[in-house]
Amino acid sequence: MNVETLQSTPQLMSIRVAIDSSDYQADFKKQLKEYREQANLKGFRRGKAPQSIIRKMYGKQIIQDVVLQKLNESLYKHLEDEKIDYLGNPIVVEDQAPLEISMEQSEYSLDFQLAIKPPVDTDALAKAVTLTKHEATISDEDITEALAQAQKQLGEKEDVTDAIQDEDLLHIQAVELDGDKIKEGGWSTKFLLLTSQIQDESIKKKALGSKVGDTLDMDIYKVENSDPKWVRKHLLNIPEDSDQETGAMYRGTIEQVERLMPASLDQDFYDKYFGKDVVSNEKEARDKIRVQMQQYTEDVAKSLMTYQLRTGLLEASGMELPEDHMRLWLAQQSETAEPVTDEQWKSFEQGMKWTIIRNAYAEKYEVSVDEGDVFDSVKQGIRQYFSQYMQYVEDDRLTEMADNMMENRETYNREYDKVLNEKLIAILIEKLPQETKAVTKEELDSAYAQMREEIGS
């Protein structure tokens, strides 16, 4: 066996692996013997067929398997012996003569290319990133607004006949117009319209202040959504398989108005919203909401710091990956072997860079994840899933479900990465320099919305 480096750059390495019969002949003979022992050929007892016949029947396939296996084993042994850190897996160089394996040939060589894992200077990176810790002040107005939203959440709809307000729900009977008159034989429809969702300001202005029985002339494609398919389905109520054509102008009669009436601040409301006997008056309700909102702002602030940490380290690293090589490797991993799209590459590139940085810090701080950590995380995830639907699951049942999920390798690996990220990020938030920024809740929400927009969620 001979392994030589053909080319080496900071990003890529090309390696040639060469073997001769002395490297693989013993394996070939061993497999040939195993085939003979298992062979059940007509005219011979099981395992007693002549070696020459077995060699003639199966030798070509065996030699191909053995040679390819030995080439790969030799490559990975060399990488391990030389302690070469690489990304993904080595791939066979495309522009080389095809490997022709036969019983008559004894020497073979194959060229491989691999991406070198970029080095990470953890100390320099840590000094290059300063985290911002947002500290939000919860105002009395914030609490009043949150309490009002809670009252609306548990409120009930009532029919009203006074002037229409924003967020009222209108029941509208609409007929098609021809000019300023109802079109003879025109299309008619019924739909619901929430005033706060009206997009056209002129239509909204007409609606607000109107009452039951009043009419609104409107371009139906400007009410909520201008997409023709959406309008035909949700406002015009035209069957999908119908070729019915209509104009855009409609006259809608307001037949009914529903308004959400906030729940009263009484014990029934407190029990429903906060839990049985947790709160008994408005002051306790406001105090409870303050605690909840403070926890919310701390969670959001932590999310922002986590995002700053990751994006800051990625940017400061200046890391670059060999794109052409990695795209080819990614395509080979897929079942379809289709070229990797730019969107797929961008997502993979950011994920791979972060994994390299994360693993470097995990090694530095000796962060480890064991099976118990993964199990606890899976179990907690199941518990949270059911709690959002107000469902309680016994601990034994949670344990059983977690055990089943742990058997799925993809689930296990995903949860492992999650736990490792959480552990490491907690350490880095403590280690990296920080500055405190006082903000209002509105400013915090705005920063959080911007973060979500940047990550596309």
N, C-alpha and C positions, 0 to 999 in steps of 0.2 A: 504494500500500500504506500502511495505517495500523495501527499497533499501539498499544493503550493499556492501561494497568493499571487494572482495574476495582476491585480490592480487594487489599490486601497486609497480611499479618500475619507474625509471626515464623515461622509454620509453613506457611502457604498463600499462594498468589498466584493471582488470576484475571486472565486476559488476553483481550482481544478483538482478533481479527485481522480487518481489513477490506481487501478488494481490489476493484478495478474492472477493466473490460475492458482498460485500458491495461497492467495488470500481467500478464495471462495471454494476451492476444490473439495475441502473436507465437508463443507455444508452441502455441496451438491451431492456428494456420495451418501451423506446421511439422509437427505430427503429422498434420494433414489431408493435407498433401502426401505424407508418408511412406506413409499408407494408400493414396493414389491410385497411387503408384509400385508398390506391392505388389499392388494389386487385380487380380484376373483374372476380369472379369465377362463373361458371355455377350454376344456381339455387339460386343465391343470388344477391341482388342489390349491386352496386358498393359501397365498403366500409362497407358493413353490414355482411360480412362473420364472423362466430363465431371465437373468439380469439383462441380457441383450435385448429381449423383447420389451421389457419395461423401459429400457433406455430409448429404444426406437419409438415407443408409443408416447412416453411422457417426458423424455429428456429435454426436448426443446422448450417446453413450458417451464420445467423445473429450472433449467439454466437461466432463463430470462428472469424468473422471480428471484433466484439467488443472487444474480449479478446486481440487479437493481437494489435489492435489500442491502447488499454489501457496500454499494456505493453510498447509499444514504447513511448506513451505520458509520462508515468511515468519515463522512462529512461531520456528523453530529459529535463523534468522538473527538475530532480535531477541534471543533468549536468549544467543547467542554474542557479539553486539556489546555487549550490556549486562553481560556476564560474570556471569550469574545462575546460581548453583550450585543444582541441583535433584536430587531423588531419583527414581529410576525414569524414567518418561516422563510428559509432560503428558497428561491425559485430557480428552476433550470433556465439557463441562458438560452434565448430563442434562436439567435443567429449562429448556431453551430451545427455541424454535420449530424444527421440523425444517428442515434445509437443503435447499431445493428448487432444483435446478440445471436450467436450461433454456437453449435457444438464444436465447430472447427476452430473458432477464434479463442484466444486465451487472454488477451490484454484489452482493457476498456478504460475510457476516461470520460468524464462528464464535467462540464463547467456550471457552477452555481453562482448566483448573485444574492447578496443579502444586505439589508439596511442596517447600518450601525446605530445603536442606541445613543442618542446625544448625551453628553455629560451634563450634569446639573450641579451648579455651585449653590448649594442651599443657603450658605451664609450670605453670599452676595445678594441673592434673590430676596432674602428676608429683610435686608437693609433697604432694598429698592421699593418696597411697598409699605405705605402707611394706610391703615384702615380708619374709616370714619365711623364712629359710634353715634348713631342718631338717638338723642334723648328727647322724646316728645312730651310736651305738657298737655295734660287733659284738662280742658276748660269746662266751666259749668255749662257753657253753651253746647259743648260736645255731648255731655251727659244728657242734657235736655233733649237734644236731637235723637240720641240713641234710645231714650225712653219713649219718645214719640213714635219712633220706628217700631219698637216692641209693641206698643199699643195698636199700631196699624196691623202688625203681623198677626195679632190675635183678635183683630176687629172683625166685624161682620158687614156684609153688603146690605144696603137698604135702598129701596126705590125712593127717589126724590123728585120733586116737581119745581123746585126753585131754580135759579140761574145756574147753569152748568159751570163747574169748576175744573181746574186742572186735575188729572188723575181720575175723573169720572169715567164710567164705562157706558158708552152710548150704544143702544140697539137701533140700528138704522135700516129702514126699508127704502131702497133706492130704485129709481127707474131711469132709463136712458132718455137723453134729451136730443131734440133736433132743433138747434138754435137755442131759443129760450123757452121752447115749449116741449111738453112730453111727446116723445116720438111714438107715433101710432105703430103698434106691434113691436115696439122696442123691448130690449132685454130688461128684466127686473131681477133684483137680488136683495138678500138680507145679509147683514154682517155686523160684527161687533167692532167698536172703535174706541180705544183708550185715548183720551184727549192728550195725554202726555206723550203719546207715540206719533201724533200727527206731524208729518215732516214739513208740509207746506204752511208757512206762517199765515198766509191770507185765509186758508181754510180753518186753521186753528183759531184765528182771531174771530171768525164768524161763529165758530162753535162755542167758545167761551162766552158766557152771558146768555146764550140761547136757552130755551126751555123745551120740555116735552111738547110735541106737536109742531114745533118750528121746522123749517126746511133749510137745507144747505145745498147750493149748487156747487159742484166740485169736479175737477179733473181727477178721475178715480186712480190715475197713474201717478198722482202727486200726493196722495193721502198718506200712505205709509211706506210703500216700496214701489220703485219704478220698474222693477223686473216684470215683464209681461206675463211670464209663466206664474209668478207668485200672485199677481193681481187676479189672473183668470181663476186660479185655484181658491184663493182665500177671500177675495172680495166679490168677484163676479160669480163664483160658484159654478163655473162652466166645467162639465165633465172633461177629463183629459182626452177622451177619444172623440170629442165633439169639435166640428169645424165652425162652430158659431162665431160670427163676427159681430163686434159692437163698437160704438164710438167711445170716446174718452169721457164725454161730459155726462154727468148724472145728477139727478135731484134726489137728495136723501131726506126722508122725513124721520125725525127723531121720535121713535115710538116709546122708548123707555130709557130712563137714566138710573144707573146704579152707582152708589157712592159707598166707599169703604168707611165705615164709622169706627173710629178708634175705640178700643176696649177701655172701660172705666178703670181707674186706679183703685181697685178693690181687692179683697183677699183672693177672690177667684182668679183674677189676672195674675197676682203675685205667685200663686201656687202653680198655675199653668206655665208661667214663663221661667221662674227661678227654681221651682220644685216645692213640694209640700212643706209648708211651715218654715221655709228658709228666710222669707222676707214677710214683714207684716205691715209696713207703712212706706210712704214715699221716700223718706230719708234713708231707710235701709235699702230700698230699691236703688237709689242713686249711688249709695256707697258700694253696693254690689256691682253695679255697672262700671263704676270707676275702677274697681279691682280687675274686672274682666277686660276693660279697655286698656288698662296698663299692661296686662299680660299680652294682649294683642300687639300693642306697640313694641313691646320687648321682643316678641317673636318676629315681627316685621323687621325690626332693627337688626336682629341676628341674621335674617335672610339677606338683607342688604350687605352686611359685612361678609357673609359667605360668598356672595356674588363678587364683591370687591376683591376679596382674597383670591378667588380663582382667576378672574380676569386680570387682576394686577400681576399675579405670578406668571401667567401665560404671556402677557405683554412684555414684562421685564426679562423673561428668559431669552427672548429673541430666537427661540428654537425654530429650526426648519427641518422638515422631513423630505426625503427623496420622493417627490410626488409621483413621477412616472412609474418608479419601481413599486411603490405602495399601491397605486391604482391597479397595476397589473396583478399584484398579489391578492388584493381584495376581490377582483373579478374572478380569480381562480378559486376563491373560497365559496363563491355563490354557486348554486345548482345550475343556473342558466349561463354562467360565465359571460354575462352581459357587461359592457363597459360601465364603469362607475360614473354616475352623474356628478355634476359640480356640487349639487346640494348634498349628495351622499358623502362626497369627499370632504366637504367643509365640516360636516358633522363628525366624521371619523377622525379628521385631522385634529380638531379641538379636543375630542375625547382621548385620543392617543397621547397628545402632548400633556394633557392634565394627568393621565395615568403615569407617565414617566416622572413628572414632577412630584406627584403624590407619593409614588413608591420610593423616590429618593428621600423624601422627608420621613416616610414611615420607617425606612432603614436607619436614618439618623437618630430618630427618637425611639427606636425599637418598639414601634406600634405593631401589635399583633391582633389577630382575630381568630378565635377558636370556634368550634362547632356550637358551643353553648351560647356564644354571642349571637351567632346567626339564628339559632333556634328562638332565642328570646325576641329578636327583631321580627321574625316571621309571625310569632304568636301575637306580638303587640300590633302588628299590621292587621291581622285578622280581627282582633278586638276592636280596633278603630273603625274597621269597615262596618261591623255590625252596629257599633254605637251611633254612627251617623243616621241609622234607621231606627234608633231608639230600641234596639234589640239587645237583650242580655243573653250571653252564652256562658254556660257553666265552664269552669276551668278545665275539667276533664275533657270536655268536648273540644275546647280550644287546643289543648295539647294534642289530641288525636288529629285534628286538622293540620296543625303545624308539622307533626310527624310525617303526614302524607305529602305535604308540600316540600319538605326537606329531601324527599326521595327524588324530586325532579332536579337534575343537575343544573339546568338553566336557571331555575328559580333560586337554587342554592348560591350559584355564582353571582347572580344579580344582587341578592341580599348581602352576600359577603362584601361586595364592592360598596354597597350602601353603608354598612357598618364601619368599614375601614375609612370611608370618606368622613363619616360623622366623628369618629374618634380623632382622626388627624386634624380635621378642621377645628375641633374644640381646642386642640393643643396649639395650633398655629394662631388662632385668635388671641390666645394668651401670650404667645411669644412675639408676634409682630407688633411694631409700634402703632399706637392709636392716637387719634385726636377725637375729642367730643364735640358734637354739634347739636345745639339746642334747636328744636324745630316744633312747629305746631303739628297737630294730628293731620291737618290737611296737607301740609308739606311732606309729611312722612308718607301719606297715601299716594301723593303725586310721585315721589321718588320710587315707591314700590311699583306703581303702574308703569313708570318708565323702564324699570328693570325688566318687568314681564314682557314689555313690548320688545326690548332688545333681545331677549332670549326666545321670543316667538311663542309665548304661551298665554 
